[in-house]
Amino acid sequence: MASFEETQLKSGPAVTSFEMDKKPQQPTSVVVREIIETLLLTLFIFWIVNTATGRYRVQGHSMLPTLHEGEYLIINKLSYYLDEPRRGDIIVLHFPRDRSREYIKRVVGVPGDEIEITDNVVKVNGVALDEPYTNGSPAYRSANWTVPEGHYFVMGDNRNNSSDSRSWSYLPRSDIVGKAWLIYWGIEDWGLVPHFRHQVG
């Protein structure tokens, strides 16, 4: 019996329930500080996310068949701080005639481009565009434009039902909000927004 007690003593000092209850308590000021730090970090992350991205609901049919009414998109607001918009990009923009409204369109022409519509074909710098994303067979009126510096020429994919640069002229660079990135709702449409690269020389 004695040897058993000695073995137990050698394994470490006994801890009484009184000693277990004497854990140091954090001062209230430390707890409050940690809560404030967590809230500030959360707000900072929220601000970063909202500065870098935006969430938009597609309204109307001007981007059929690529985008459908009721879909929700995430756009990248920082894309064009690092690069310039390219032909074929789908962008969100402030409507130049009423900047409180936001549209979504596809870039067809960049600064310096010659845009020509003839025989129901869109040409950029003399090259007919391959546009598999358009809705049906567009019926165009013949016209031509020269895109000035600092501006872009945009059109909806549903060419017969779109208010775009054909009717309200060029889009100022400053009115581009960001590049469409991801469809996150409806669930069946989830995926990256399909941009298209036009090579016109």
Buried (B, 14 or more C-beta within 10 A) or exposed (E): EEEEEEEEEEEEEEEEEEEEEEEEEEEEEEEEEEEEEEEEEEEEEEEEEEEBBBEBEBEBBBBBEBBEEEBBBBBBBEBBEEEEBBBBBBBBBBBBEEEEEBBBBBBBBBBEBBBBBEEEEBBBEEBEBEBEBBBEEBEBEEEEBEBEEEBBBBBBBBBEBBBBBBEEBBBBBEBBBBBBBBBBBEEEBEEEBEBBEBEBE
